[in-house]
Each structure stands twice: as C-alpha cells, then as structure tokens.
C-alpha cells in the first residue's frame, strides 16, 4: 500500500485496526439486539392479549353498569389503563430496539465496505495547514452519513411514529365509545379520520424530504420546482426558484448533491435564521452548474460555524466537503442581522 511517510502508515493502520475492532464488536452487539427484539416482541404479544382481555371485560361491565358494583367498575377501568400503559411502553421499547437493529445492520454493512475499499486502495493522506495528517476521507464520509441518519431517526420519532401512536389511542377511544355513546363515538371517528389524513400528508412530505422519486425519473430541475412549491405551502415562507441556462439531466450524484444542498440551505434559513423570504437561482451552463440560495434571516457568525465542528449546527463544513469532493467550489456570505447567501458550483461535463 503506497503512503506518504511513516506517520501516514501508522494512522492508516490504526484506522483499519479500529474499523476491524468496531466491526467485531458491532457483530456481537447486533446479536444481542436481535435476541432482545425477539424477547420484546414476545412480551408485546403477551401484553396485547392481556389488553384485549381486560378491554373485553370492561365492555361487559359497561353493558351492565346498573348491576355491577362500583368497586368492580373502578377495578376494570384501572386494569385497562394499566394494561394500555404497559403495552405502549413496551411497544416504544420495541420500536427503539428495531430502530437500533436497522441502524446497526446498516453500519455493519458500511464498515465492511470501508474495510474492503481501504484494503484494496492505495491511499496517500494529505496534510492540513498545521502539518497534521488530514482526516481520512472514508472517516468523513462515515461521520456525514451517521449525522444524516441521526437526523432521520429524530424526524421519524418526532413525526410519523408519534402521529401513529396518537392514532392508535384515538382508535381505541372510538372502539370503547361505540356501544355506550354513539354520538360521541361519531365525533371521535371524524377526528380520527382527519388525523389520519394529516398523518398521511406528513408521511408524504417525509418521503419527499427523504428521497423524491422524481429526482431519478425527471431530474433535479423539476424536483426542485416541486419541492420549493411544497416548502412554500408548508412553511408559509415565500420561496422562489429561478432557473437559467439549458435545462438538462446531470450525473445522478451531482443532481443529488444540488438537491440536498438547496434543501438543507432553505431549511436552515427558516429553522435557524427565521427567514421570511428565500430566493434560489440555478444556472446550468455548458461546463458548470451554478447555484445560489439567499435568505433575509438573522444571519450568523461565519467564523464560528466554519472553524468549530461543535458550533456548526448548519452543516457548513460538510457542505464544503461534499462540493469540493466533486471538483466544485462553495462560498458563504453571512453576518449577524443581515441574512445569508450561499453560492456553489459544480462541473457538469
């Protein structure tokens, strides 16, 4: 394997050794998680049966309220409440375990690919301005992917997963009310229908953010137009896209990069900058695609975000890395109180 010097050899070997150790450790941890998932699934099934039993008992009592002692009624309601609480808690644990299981499996697959890639590739580390070896590219790629997955996990938990939990609760309320209070049951059912429609729209938006199917089918320009329209409708923030040059398909990885950066920049403008107006320009020239995203938000201190990873909530360093890896350039222009403008270009040939 070709390297720059002894220090480069040592750092690369240490990196490979660490990846190998992590791979073995994660294999063991994944087996443990698999076992916990099986055990928790069995417990959820048992609690589900128990919940069905106490719910049926409660229905029988509700059907004969006048003849059932008050203590029995209170005991039945307490049993249902306790059963549902334990069931929801265990379901939440199962969802978390299954999420960890999926992430662990993906990480294992990624580590395996990294080990194979690095072991078969001649690698020469580049030195930073301070003379220190640069962080290996594969490490930066892994870290960037893990950050995206963590964000995806949070969005799933706070969005569709929470909404579905609420739908289950509403459905159970409707089920309990049908026999005794049909009018209220109809009202609750109407609320449930509305909630399902709202959750469906959230899931559609989530899928659009995750990976728009039309990006592969039609390309980056139509996808950006649709995404910008949807973003404006959902946030209430006027967002305009202007496209110049010759509209055409680009290499898939470059279309994904353009879409992801624009997506991240306009979300940053609203979430962190409180912008109420965003302008996007996309020019597809003969040799380069040029993009600029400008908002009128609060702006921020560029020096902190670009020099401190801990303070880089906006992901500017990762953006720069992605653009430069593809042979492009990116420029940031912002200051506290004067909005933000980010411009980047990529070779399209």
C-alpha positions, 0 to 999 in steps of 0.5 A, a space after each residue: 500500500 503506497 503512503 506518504 511517510 511513516 506517520 501516514 502508515 501508522 494512522 492508516 493502520 490504526 484506522 483499519 485496526 479500529 474499523 476491524 475492532 468496531 466491526 467485531 464488536 458491532 457483530 456481537 452487539 447486533 446479536 444481542 439486539 436481535 435476541 432482545 427484539 425477539 424477547 420484546 416482541 414476545 412480551 408485546 404479544 403477551 401484553 396485547 392479549 392481556 389488553 384485549 382481555 381486560 378491554 373485553 371485560 370492561 365492555 361487559 361491565 359497561 353493558 351492565 353498569 346498573 348491576 355491577 358494583 362500583 368497586 368492580 367498575 373502578 377495578 376494570 377501568 384501572 386494569 385497562 389503563 394499566 394494561 394500555 400503559 404497559 403495552 405502549 411502553 413496551 411497544 416504544 421499547 420495541 420500536 427503539 430496539 428495531 430502530 437500533 437493529 436497522 441502524 446497526 445492520 446498516 453500519 455493519 454493512 458500511 464498515 465492511 465496505 470501508 474495510 474492503 475499499 481501504 484494503 484494496 486502495 492505495 491511499 496517500 493522506 494529505 496534510 492540513 495547514 498545521 502539518 497534521 495528517 488530514 482526516 481520512 476521507 472514508 472517516 468523513 464520509 462515515 461521520 456525514 452519513 451517521 449525522 444524516 441518519 441521526 437526523 432521520 431517526 429524530 424526524 421519524 420519532 418526532 413525526 410519523 411514529 408519534 402521529 401513529 401512536 396518537 392514532 392508535 389511542 384515538 382508535 381505541 377511544 372510538 372502539 370503547 365509545 361505540 356501544 355506550 355513546 354513539 354520538 360521541 363515538 361519531 365525533 371521535 371517528 371524524 377526528 380520527 379520520 382527519 388525523 389520519 389524513 394529516 398523518 398521511 400528508 406528513 408521511 408524504 412530505 417525509 418521503 419527499 424530504 427523504 428521497 423524491 422519486 422524481 429526482 431519478 425519473 425527471 431530474 433535479 430541475 423539476 424536483 426542485 420546482 416541486 419541492 420549493 412549491 411544497 416548502 412554500 405551502 408548508 412553511 408559509 415562507 415565500 420561496 422562489 426558484 429561478 432557473 437559467 441556462 439549458 435545462 438538462 439531466 446531470 450525473 445522478 450524484 451531482 443532481 443529488 448533491 444540488 438537491 440536498 444542498 438547496 434543501 438543507 440551505 432553505 431549511 436552515 434559513 427558516 429553522 435557524 435564521 427565521 427567514 421570511 423570504 428565500 430566493 434560489 437561482 440555478 444556472 446550468 451552463 455548458 461546463 458548470 452548474 451554478 447555484 445560489 440560495 439567499 435568505 433575509 434571516 438573522 444571519 450568523 457568525 461565519 467564523 464560528 460555524 466554519 472553524 468549530 465542528 461543535 458550533 456548526 449546527 448548519 452543516 457548513 463544513 460538510 457542505 464544503 466537503 461534499 462540493 469540493 469532493 466533486 471538483 466544485 467550489 462553495 462560498 458563504 456570505 453571512 453576518 449577524 442581522 443581515 441574512 445569508 447567501 450561499 453560492 456553489 458550483 459544480 462541473 457538469 461535463 
